[in-house]
Amino acid sequence: MHKHRKDKNSITEDKLLEFIKYPIITDKSTKLLEENKYTFAVDCKANKTDVKQAIEYIFNVRVRKINTCNQPLQKRHIGKFIGTKSKYKKAIIALHNEYSINLFSDT
């Protein structure tokens, strides 16, 4: 019996909500919206299947493809103190053509 292997249905809804941090809105990511690709900052420990389950659960869409990359640490100066921004993983999610996610609220 191997305990380290994850069951597909073993992840709870609370854990799925914690995987996705926030959407990344940059010039490059807004150009990707035209190709039905969305960019999110996700937890560094999440793998592609975790991210896929979380996106499909939160937004009720079908994911076609996911590309992920770990972002390098960035230094920040606050006065004379030097620190780093918190580390995150970037996920570019391609959806099937009939689905979309509304990142910009109309209010």
N, C-alpha and C positions, 0 to 999 in steps of 0.2 A: 504494500500500500504506500503510494507516494502522496505525501501531504502537501507538497509544494505546488502541485498542479492545480490550476484554478478551474472551477466549474463555470460553464458559460452563464448559468443563471444564479451564481452565488453572490453577485454584486448587488447590494441593496440600492434603493432609489436615492437615499441620502448620499451614498458614496458617488453615485453617478453625477449628482449635482455639484459635488466638490471637484470633480475632474476639470470642468470647464470654468476658467476664471473670468475672462472678458473677451469681447471681440476686438480685433486689432483694426483700427481705421487709419490707413495711410494712403498715399497716392497709388502705390502699387496694389494694395488690397482692394481699393475701389475700382481699379481697372479689371481686377479678377472677378468682380461681381457680375460683369457683363458675360463672363463665361460660366456663370452659375457656380463660382468657387468662393468660399467664405473662409476668412482667416480668424483663428481664435488663439488666445493664449491658454494653454492647458497646464495641468500639473506635470512636473518633471517625471514623476513615477508612473504616469499613465502610459500604456502602450496603445497601439492603433485600434485594437479591438475594444478597449475600454472607452476610447474617445468616440468610436463609432456608436457604441451602445448608448453613451451619454447624449450625443447629438440627436440620435433617433428618438430617444425617450423625451428629451426636453422640447424639441421643436416639432416632433411628429412628422419627420421627413425620412426619405430613404437615401442613404449615403452610397455613392458610386465608388469613390476613391478617396484615400487620405494620404497626404504627405506630411511628415513631421521632421522637425529639426530642432536641436537644442541651441538656444541663443547664448552667445558668449556673455560673460559678466561685464557690466559697464560701470566704470568708476564715476562717482559723483562727489563734488566738493560742496560742503556747507560751511562757509567761513574757512577756518583753518583746518577743519576736520575732513578727512577723506574716507568715504564709505563706498559701498557697492549697491546697485539696484538689485532687487530680488530676482533670482534666476527663474526662468520659465521656459517652457517648450512651445514652439509655434507649430500649429497644425493648420494646413490648408486642406479644406474639405470640399470635394466636388460632389454635387448632388445630381440625382437623375433629373432629366429635363422638365418633368412635370411638377417638381417641387421647388420651393424657394423659401428663404428666411427673410423676414422684414427686420433689418437691424435699426432702421431709422423710424422712430414713431412719428405719426402724422399730427400729433397734438401741438 
